Amino acid sequence: MNTRLSALWIFATLNYLYCDVITLMDAPVLRQFLTGHVDGLHITPTFLLAAGVLIEIPIAMARVSRIVTNHELNRWANIVAALVMTIVQAATLVAGTPAGYYVFFSAIEITTTACIAWLAWRWHQPAPTAAGTADGSAVGVR
């Protein structure tokens, strides 16, 4: 499950980033970015920092999903991060009139993060086996 969740976070991240690249190819939107105002939104250093923090969530979760060994912590980190990203992305669809390409990418991103939340919600730690622990390591071996 760790690998599956990590791969889904990478997939979501690539979609977020490529949507942003495509947006910069949209000449009217690019002109707005160059003025510092996009559809009435003032692009400030604080806004850019917030955007950076937001995109860091899926980037970090690609790694967190793989390295956090505490099952419940990993599970809840994935659920919370996925719900945050799903809600934020859904909210962007109602702010203004998004272009077709943006709706396309948003549908993929929302589906992916909702899937992550659902998979993490259903992710139950397997019981330890007689030969070792649930992760396959031997009991008592250091």
Buried (B, 14 or more C-beta within 10 A) or exposed (E): BBEEBBEBBBBBBEBBBEBEEBBEEBEEBEEBEEEEEBEEEEBEEEEEEEEEEBBEBBBBBBEBBBEBEEBEEBBEBBBBBBBBBBEBBBEBBEEEEBBEBBEBBBEBBBEBBBBBBEBBBEBEEEEEEEEEBEEEEEEEEE
